[in-house]
């Protein structure tokens, strides 16, 4: 499928949200995670990708960080699993790239995680571009997969076939995010319409708002009211799937502990559209509810914040110090979905 070219001049003129909306910070004193039985490990295993999207940081696809050896992968996974098992928690492995399916050892790495502990959940994110044969062969190796449709590069008819294969396999939580890039919004809605009409109504679906430059510029593009209505229209049409145990951790609640008011947020990415993805000055449970492993093997707490926090390196798992204390947020924006989806508490004023 031919790449859809977007001019740099057009990209430079796209508007972004400039000022965070802090109104919810005044109404509530907690942003609470729905389930804490598992800690989330966001692991950027490497950064080789078969796509190079305009809105993506080249460091996410240029191959500058090679995949780990299977020995390093297994030793780190074993030490981590044993540690959290001792304190009564499982691990939800969220494997990221790059594009993991181009890693030749990826199926064997999935098998390692599957065999370590039956309580662990194995999920990963992909652009879905590998062959149908590849998907049929490797579907039994994971619990959950998030497929991203990228309008510059993806073939939505192929993605539709991949979704149908995974649904036929059974027992796999399949989700799809259509990355709504404003210059190619019509292509995104064309994809949504086709997928909606050619797949079973049993998988999660989202119309994903984008930041100007993933991993560099956290400001979200401005989505005009008419465009937002179309995005909401397709999300409402697609699909009334019951929430699985694996998906519960992504459900959050705004909580006022004084009044007892609780408001569910089932899609944290929606906060980026209105600019309410902001918790400056609050205690954040990054490191407690989730761990982030960078593509160079360094272990930290947040995927998009506090780069100076270090807990160790996957190559030396015996030296890792797993965190137990929250971190005070010092940022205007929280641009990463997995960072948003951890508990945050307003600091008490003495």
C-alpha positions as CSV (number, residue, x, y, z in Angstrom):
1,X,0.0,0.0,0.0
2,X,1.5,3.4,-1.1
3,X,2.4,5.8,1.7
4,X,0.2,8.9,1.9
5,X,2.5,11.9,1.9
6,X,1.7,14.9,4.1
7,X,3.6,18.2,3.4
8,X,5.8,19.6,6.2
9,X,4.2,23.0,5.6
10,X,0.7,21.5,6.4
11,X,2.0,19.7,9.5
12,X,3.6,23.0,10.8
13,X,0.2,24.7,10.6
14,X,-1.7,22.2,12.6
15,X,-3.0,23.6,15.9
16,X,-2.3,22.1,19.3
17,X,-3.9,22.6,22.8
18,X,-1.7,25.1,24.6
19,X,-3.0,25.4,28.1
20,X,-4.0,22.4,30.4
21,X,-7.5,22.4,31.9
22,X,-7.1,22.1,35.7
23,X,-10.8,22.4,36.6
24,X,-11.0,18.7,37.6
25,X,-8.1,19.0,40.0
26,X,-10.3,21.4,42.0
27,X,-13.4,19.1,42.0
28,X,-11.6,15.9,43.0
29,X,-8.7,14.7,45.2
30,X,-7.9,11.4,43.6
31,X,-7.6,9.8,40.2
32,X,-8.0,6.1,41.1
33,X,-7.0,2.9,39.2
34,X,-9.8,0.3,38.8
35,X,-7.7,-2.7,39.6
36,X,-4.3,-3.2,41.2
37,X,-3.9,-7.0,41.2
38,X,-1.2,-6.6,38.5
39,X,1.6,-4.1,38.0
40,X,2.0,-2.9,34.5
41,X,5.4,-3.3,32.8
42,X,5.6,-1.0,29.8
43,X,8.6,-2.5,28.1
44,X,10.0,-0.8,24.9
45,X,11.9,-4.0,23.8
46,X,13.6,-2.3,20.8
47,X,12.9,0.4,18.3
48,X,13.1,-1.2,14.8
49,X,9.8,-0.6,12.9
50,X,8.6,-1.1,9.4
51,X,6.7,2.2,9.5
52,X,8.0,5.8,9.8
53,X,4.9,8.0,10.5
54,X,5.1,11.7,10.3
55,X,3.8,12.2,13.8
56,X,6.2,9.7,15.4
57,X,9.6,10.4,16.9
58,X,12.3,8.8,14.7
59,X,13.7,7.2,17.9
60,X,10.6,5.1,17.9
61,X,11.4,3.4,14.6
62,X,15.0,4.0,13.4
63,X,16.5,0.8,14.8
64,X,19.1,2.5,16.9
65,X,18.3,0.3,19.9
66,X,18.6,-3.4,19.0
67,X,16.4,-6.2,20.4
68,X,17.8,-7.9,23.6
69,X,19.2,-11.4,23.6
70,X,16.8,-14.1,24.8
71,X,19.0,-14.7,27.8
72,X,18.7,-11.1,28.9
73,X,15.0,-11.1,28.2
74,X,14.4,-14.3,30.2
75,X,16.6,-13.4,33.2
76,X,15.0,-10.0,33.6
77,X,11.5,-11.4,33.3
78,X,12.3,-14.2,35.8
79,X,13.6,-11.8,38.5
80,X,10.7,-9.4,38.1
81,X,8.1,-12.2,38.1
82,X,9.5,-13.7,41.3
83,X,9.7,-10.3,43.1
84,X,6.1,-9.4,42.5
85,X,4.9,-12.9,43.2
86,X,6.4,-12.6,46.7
87,X,4.3,-9.4,47.4
88,X,1.2,-10.9,45.9
89,X,1.0,-9.2,42.6
90,X,1.1,-10.5,39.0
91,X,2.7,-8.6,36.1
92,X,0.9,-7.3,33.1
93,X,3.6,-7.3,30.4
94,X,2.8,-4.6,27.9
95,X,5.4,-5.1,25.1
96,X,6.2,-2.2,22.8
97,X,8.4,-1.3,19.9
98,X,9.3,-0.3,17.3
99,X,7.3,-3.1,15.7
100,X,7.8,-6.3,17.7
101,X,6.6,-8.6,15.1
102,X,9.7,-7.9,12.9
103,X,11.9,-9.2,15.8
104,X,12.8,-12.8,14.7
105,X,12.9,-14.0,18.4
106,X,9.6,-12.4,19.4
107,X,7.5,-15.7,19.4
108,X,10.1,-17.3,21.6
109,X,10.1,-14.3,23.9
110,X,6.3,-14.5,24.2
111,X,6.6,-18.2,25.1
112,X,9.1,-17.4,27.9
113,X,6.6,-15.0,29.5
114,X,3.7,-17.4,29.0
115,X,5.6,-20.2,30.8
116,X,7.0,-18.1,33.7
117,X,3.8,-17.6,35.7
118,X,0.2,-18.5,34.7
119,X,-1.1,-15.4,36.6
120,X,1.0,-13.0,34.3
121,X,-0.8,-11.3,31.5
122,X,1.0,-10.9,28.1
123,X,-0.1,-8.1,25.8
124,X,1.6,-6.1,23.1
125,X,1.1,-3.3,20.6
126,X,1.5,-3.7,16.9
127,X,0.6,-2.1,13.6
128,X,-0.7,-5.5,12.4
129,X,1.2,-5.6,9.2
130,X,2.7,-9.1,9.4
131,X,1.2,-11.8,7.2
132,X,-2.0,-13.7,8.0
133,X,0.1,-16.8,8.3
134,X,2.3,-15.2,11.0
135,X,-0.8,-14.2,13.0
136,X,-2.4,-17.7,12.8
137,X,0.8,-19.3,14.0
138,X,1.5,-17.0,16.9
139,X,-1.9,-16.1,18.2
140,X,-1.8,-18.7,21.0
141,X,1.2,-17.0,22.6
142,X,-0.5,-13.9,24.1
143,X,-3.5,-12.8,26.0
144,X,-4.2,-9.4,24.6
145,X,-3.1,-7.3,21.6
146,X,-3.7,-3.6,20.7
147,X,-3.5,-3.0,16.9
148,X,-2.9,0.6,15.7
149,X,-4.1,1.8,12.3
150,X,-1.8,4.5,11.0
151,X,-3.4,6.3,8.1
152,X,-0.1,7.1,6.3
153,X,1.0,3.5,6.1
154,X,-1.6,0.9,7.1
155,X,-3.9,-1.2,5.0
156,X,-7.2,-1.4,6.8
157,X,-8.4,-4.3,4.8
158,X,-5.4,-6.4,5.9
159,X,-6.0,-5.2,9.6
160,X,-9.6,-6.4,9.2
161,X,-8.4,-9.9,8.2
162,X,-6.0,-9.9,11.2
163,X,-8.8,-9.0,13.6
164,X,-11.0,-11.8,12.2
165,X,-8.2,-14.4,12.6
166,X,-7.7,-13.4,16.2
167,X,-11.4,-13.5,17.0
168,X,-11.6,-16.9,15.5
169,X,-8.7,-18.1,17.7
170,X,-10.7,-17.2,20.8
171,X,-9.5,-16.2,24.2
172,X,-7.6,-13.1,23.0
173,X,-8.6,-9.6,24.0
174,X,-8.3,-7.6,20.7
175,X,-8.4,-3.9,20.6
176,X,-8.0,-1.4,17.8
177,X,-6.9,2.2,17.9
178,X,-7.4,4.3,14.8
179,X,-4.8,7.0,15.0
180,X,-6.8,10.1,13.9
181,X,-4.2,12.3,12.1
182,X,-6.2,15.5,11.2
183,X,-4.8,15.9,7.7
184,X,-6.0,12.3,6.9
185,X,-9.1,12.2,9.0
186,X,-11.3,11.1,6.1
187,X,-9.1,8.1,5.5
188,X,-9.4,7.2,9.2
189,X,-13.2,7.3,9.0
190,X,-13.1,5.3,5.8
191,X,-11.1,2.7,7.7
192,X,-13.5,2.7,10.7
193,X,-16.5,2.2,8.4
194,X,-14.9,-0.7,6.6
195,X,-13.7,-2.4,9.8
196,X,-17.0,-1.9,11.5
197,X,-18.9,-3.6,8.6
198,X,-16.5,-6.5,8.2
199,X,-15.6,-7.8,11.7
200,X,-17.6,-9.3,14.6
201,X,-18.8,-7.0,17.3
202,X,-16.6,-8.4,20.0
203,X,-13.4,-6.2,20.3
204,X,-12.4,-2.9,21.8
205,X,-12.2,0.1,19.6
206,X,-10.9,3.7,19.9
207,X,-10.5,6.8,17.7
208,X,-7.1,7.9,19.1
209,X,-6.3,11.6,19.3
210,X,-2.6,12.4,18.5
211,X,0.1,14.6,19.9
212,X,2.1,16.7,17.5
213,X,5.2,14.5,17.9
214,X,4.9,11.3,19.9
215,X,7.7,11.2,22.4
216,X,8.8,14.8,21.8
217,X,6.0,17.3,21.8
218,X,3.2,16.2,24.2
219,X,0.7,18.9,23.1
220,X,-2.4,17.3,21.5
221,X,-3.7,18.4,18.1
222,X,-6.8,20.6,18.2
223,X,-9.8,18.5,17.0
224,X,-12.6,20.7,15.7
225,X,-16.1,20.0,17.1
226,X,-17.3,18.4,13.9
227,X,-14.3,16.1,13.8
228,X,-14.9,15.1,17.5
229,X,-18.5,14.3,16.8
230,X,-17.5,11.9,14.0
231,X,-14.9,10.3,16.2
232,X,-17.5,9.8,19.0
233,X,-20.0,8.5,16.5
234,X,-17.8,5.6,15.5
235,X,-16.7,4.8,19.0
236,X,-20.4,4.5,20.0
237,X,-21.1,2.3,17.1
238,X,-18.3,-0.1,17.7
239,X,-18.9,-2.3,20.1
240,X,-20.5,-3.1,23.4
241,X,-17.8,-5.6,24.6
242,X,-17.9,-6.6,28.2
243,X,-14.8,-5.5,30.1
244,X,-12.3,-8.3,30.8
245,X,-10.1,-8.7,33.8
246,X,-7.1,-7.6,31.7
247,X,-8.9,-4.4,30.7
248,X,-10.0,-3.4,34.2
249,X,-6.7,-1.7,35.0
250,X,-7.4,0.8,32.2
251,X,-10.6,2.0,33.9
252,X,-10.0,5.0,36.1
253,X,-12.2,7.1,38.4
254,X,-12.2,10.7,39.4
255,X,-12.9,10.6,43.1
256,X,-13.9,13.1,45.7
257,X,-13.1,11.4,49.0
258,X,-15.1,14.0,51.0
259,X,-18.4,13.7,49.2
260,X,-17.8,10.1,47.9
261,X,-18.5,11.1,44.3
262,X,-16.9,8.8,41.7
263,X,-16.9,9.4,38.0
264,X,-15.7,6.6,35.7
265,X,-13.1,7.3,32.9
266,X,-13.1,4.2,30.7
267,X,-10.7,5.7,28.2
268,X,-7.9,7.8,29.6
269,X,-6.9,8.9,26.1
270,X,-10.1,11.0,25.9
271,X,-8.5,13.3,28.6
272,X,-6.0,14.4,26.0
273,X,-8.8,15.8,23.8
274,X,-10.0,18.4,26.3
275,X,-6.6,19.0,28.0
276,X,-7.5,17.5,31.4
277,X,-4.5,15.1,31.3
278,X,-2.8,17.2,34.0
279,X,-1.9,16.5,37.6
280,X,0.9,18.9,38.5
281,X,1.6,18.8,42.3
282,X,-0.2,15.5,42.9
283,X,1.4,12.3,44.2
284,X,1.6,9.8,41.3
285,X,1.9,6.0,41.6
286,X,4.3,5.6,38.6
287,X,6.7,3.0,39.8
288,X,4.1,1.4,42.0
289,X,1.3,0.7,39.5
290,X,3.6,0.6,36.5
291,X,7.2,0.3,35.5
292,X,8.8,1.5,32.3
293,X,11.7,-0.2,30.6
294,X,13.4,1.9,27.9
295,X,14.7,0.5,24.6
296,X,18.2,0.7,26.0
297,X,17.4,-1.6,28.9
298,X,17.2,1.2,31.5
299,X,14.4,0.8,34.1
300,X,12.4,3.9,35.3
301,X,9.0,4.7,36.6
302,X,7.2,6.8,33.9
303,X,7.0,6.3,30.2
304,X,6.9,10.1,29.6
305,X,8.3,11.8,32.7
306,X,11.1,11.9,35.2
307,X,13.8,10.5,33.0
308,X,16.4,10.9,35.8
309,X,14.7,8.2,38.0
310,X,16.6,5.0,37.6
311,X,15.8,1.6,39.2
312,X,18.3,-0.5,37.3
313,X,19.0,-2.2,34.0
314,X,17.5,-5.4,32.5
315,X,21.1,-6.7,31.9
316,X,21.7,-6.7,35.6
317,X,18.4,-7.9,37.1
318,X,19.9,-8.8,40.5
319,X,20.7,-5.1,41.1
320,X,17.2,-3.7,40.3
321,X,15.5,-1.7,43.1
322,X,11.8,-2.0,42.6
323,X,10.1,1.3,43.8
324,X,7.5,1.5,46.5
325,X,6.9,5.3,46.9
326,X,4.9,7.7,44.8
327,X,6.4,10.5,42.8
328,X,5.3,14.2,42.9
329,X,4.2,15.3,39.4
330,X,6.1,18.3,38.1
331,X,4.7,18.4,34.6
332,X,1.9,20.3,32.9
333,X,0.9,17.4,30.7
334,X,0.7,13.6,31.1
335,X,0.9,12.5,27.4
336,X,1.2,8.7,27.8
337,X,-1.9,6.5,28.3
338,X,-0.2,4.1,30.7
339,X,1.2,6.9,32.8
340,X,-2.3,8.4,33.0
341,X,-3.8,5.1,34.0
342,X,-2.1,4.9,37.5
343,X,-3.5,6.2,40.8
344,X,-2.8,9.9,41.6
345,X,-3.7,11.7,44.8
346,X,-3.9,15.3,45.7
347,X,-1.3,16.2,48.3
348,X,-2.7,17.1,51.7
349,X,-2.1,20.6,52.9
350,X,-0.9,20.7,56.5
